[in-house]
Amino acid sequence: MSRIGKNPVDVSKDVKVSINNENVHFEGPKGKLDLKVPQGIKVELKDSKLIVNRLSDTKQDRANHGTIRASLVNMIEGVVKGHKKELEIQGLGFRAALQGKKVIFSIGLSHPVEFDVPDDVKVAVDNQTVIKVEGSDKMRVGLVASQMRALKPVEPYKGKGIRYTGEVVRRKQGKSVTK
């Protein structure tokens, strides 16, 4: 039995949960989310707790057991509180600006880079160097943040680029001149 999967998931009072054959639907103050449950896993609602059971003991079902339970916890937290990632831009002249549903990056290239923000994610830009990505779906928030970070990954010599707030980048020593 999965150590994570066997624990029941508490459902808060402001979350409405409905379970169809293979779909679990959540509604809360921050939005609506759906989770498609794979075959071999069964989700039940008893006494405001979600219980995840696996129907067989195959390797794939054992792997899905804990994963589905963790996804349920993340979705309940997402529709109640929401999820958030912060990025920071470092480098001389590097900045970002929000124009409608686009983020315009000036990151040392010959042209500004435009990034289209999906509808289910909110993006805010503070003082041109801090980007906040928020939404109810943890996977979408992480995906959008990683796509923004991939536009200009941090380089190891000067530390310029887009990074997560609090991310530590190992710096390399440059060339040394010997005489």
C-alpha positions in Angstrom: 0.0 0.0 0.0 1.3 3.4 -0.9 2.2 5.5 2.2 1.0 8.7 0.6 -2.0 7.2 -1.3 -3.6 5.5 1.8 -4.0 8.8 3.7 -7.5 10.4 3.2 -7.7 13.9 1.8 -9.7 16.4 3.8 -12.1 18.5 1.8 -12.7 22.0 3.2 -16.2 23.4 3.5 -15.9 26.0 0.7 -15.0 23.3 -1.9 -17.7 21.5 -3.8 -16.6 18.0 -5.1 -18.4 15.9 -7.6 -17.2 12.5 -8.7 -18.3 10.9 -12.0 -17.0 7.6 -13.4 -13.4 8.8 -14.0 -13.5 12.5 -13.4 -13.3 14.5 -10.1 -14.6 18.1 -10.4 -13.7 20.8 -7.8 -15.3 24.2 -7.4 -14.1 26.8 -5.0 -13.6 30.5 -4.5 -10.5 30.7 -6.8 -11.9 28.6 -9.7 -12.9 25.2 -11.1 -10.6 22.2 -11.8 -11.1 18.7 -13.2 -8.9 15.7 -12.7 -9.2 12.6 -14.9 -8.6 9.5 -12.8 -6.7 6.7 -14.7 -8.1 3.2 -14.9 -7.1 1.1 -11.9 -7.7 3.9 -9.4 -10.9 4.7 -7.6 -11.8 7.9 -5.8 -14.6 8.0 -3.2 -16.1 10.8 -1.1 -17.0 9.8 2.5 -17.7 12.2 5.3 -16.0 15.2 3.6 -12.9 13.1 2.9 -11.6 11.8 -0.4 -10.3 8.2 -0.3 -8.1 6.9 -3.1 -8.0 3.2 -3.7 -6.3 1.1 -6.3 -8.1 -1.8 -7.9 -5.1 -3.9 -8.7 -1.5 -4.2 -7.7 0.3 -3.6 -11.0 3.3 -1.4 -11.1 1.5 1.4 -13.0 -1.4 1.4 -10.5 1.0 1.5 -7.5 2.7 4.5 -9.2 -0.6 6.3 -9.9 -2.0 5.7 -6.4 0.2 8.3 -4.6 0.3 10.6 -7.6 -3.5 10.9 -7.8 -3.8 11.6 -4.1 -1.1 14.3 -4.3 -2.9 15.9 -7.3 -6.2 15.9 -5.3 -4.5 17.8 -2.5 -3.0 20.3 -4.9 -6.3 20.9 -6.6 -8.2 21.4 -3.3 -5.5 23.9 -2.2 -5.6 25.6 -5.6 -9.4 26.2 -5.7 -9.2 27.6 -2.0 -6.0 29.5 -1.8 -4.4 29.4 -5.3 -0.8 28.7 -6.3 1.9 31.2 -6.9 5.4 31.3 -8.4 7.8 34.3 -8.5 10.5 35.0 -11.0 13.2 37.7 -10.9 15.2 39.1 -13.8 18.8 40.0 -13.2 21.1 41.8 -15.6 21.8 45.3 -16.7 18.9 46.6 -18.8 16.9 43.4 -18.4 13.3 44.1 -17.7 9.7 43.0 -18.3 6.4 44.9 -18.9 2.8 43.7 -19.0 0.7 44.9 -21.9 -2.8 43.4 -21.9 -2.4 39.6 -22.0 1.2 39.7 -23.1 4.5 40.1 -21.2 7.1 42.0 -23.1 10.7 41.0 -22.1 13.8 43.0 -22.9 16.5 40.5 -22.1 19.6 41.4 -24.1 18.4 40.2 -27.5 18.2 42.4 -30.6 14.4 42.4 -30.3 11.8 42.4 -27.4 10.4 39.0 -26.7 6.6 38.7 -26.4 5.1 36.0 -24.2 1.3 35.3 -24.4 -0.2 34.6 -21.0 -2.9 31.8 -21.0 -6.4 32.7 -19.8 -6.3 30.5 -16.7 -3.2 32.1 -15.2 -2.7 35.7 -13.9 0.6 37.4 -14.3 1.7 40.6 -12.5 5.0 42.5 -13.1 6.4 44.5 -10.2 9.1 47.2 -10.7 10.1 45.7 -14.1 12.2 42.9 -12.5 9.8 40.7 -10.5 7.2 38.6 -12.2 4.4 36.9 -10.2 2.5 34.0 -11.8 -0.7 33.0 -10.0 -3.5 30.5 -10.7 -5.6 27.7 -9.3 -3.9 24.8 -11.2 -0.4 24.1 -9.8 0.8 22.4 -12.9 -0.3 25.3 -15.2 1.4 27.9 -12.9 4.6 25.9 -12.9 4.5 25.4 -16.6 4.0 29.1 -17.4 6.7 30.1 -15.0 9.2 27.6 -16.5 8.4 28.7 -20.0 9.2 32.3 -19.0 12.4 31.2 -17.3 13.4 29.3 -20.4 13.4 32.5 -22.5 16.7 33.5 -20.9 18.1 30.9 -18.4 20.6 32.2 -15.9 24.2 32.0 -17.3 26.8 30.8 -14.8 29.5 33.5 -15.3 27.7 36.8 -14.5 24.4 35.4 -13.2 22.3 37.3 -15.8 18.9 35.9 -16.8 15.5 34.9 -15.5 15.4 32.8 -12.3 12.9 31.8 -9.6 13.0 34.0 -6.5 15.4 32.4 -4.1 17.0 30.1 -6.7 20.7 29.7 -6.1 22.9 29.7 -9.2 26.4 28.3 -8.9 28.8 30.8 -10.4 31.9 29.7 -12.4 35.2 31.4 -12.3 36.1 33.2 -15.5 39.4 33.0 -17.4 42.4 34.1 -15.5 45.3 35.8 -17.2 48.7 34.3 -16.3 51.9 36.2 -17.0 
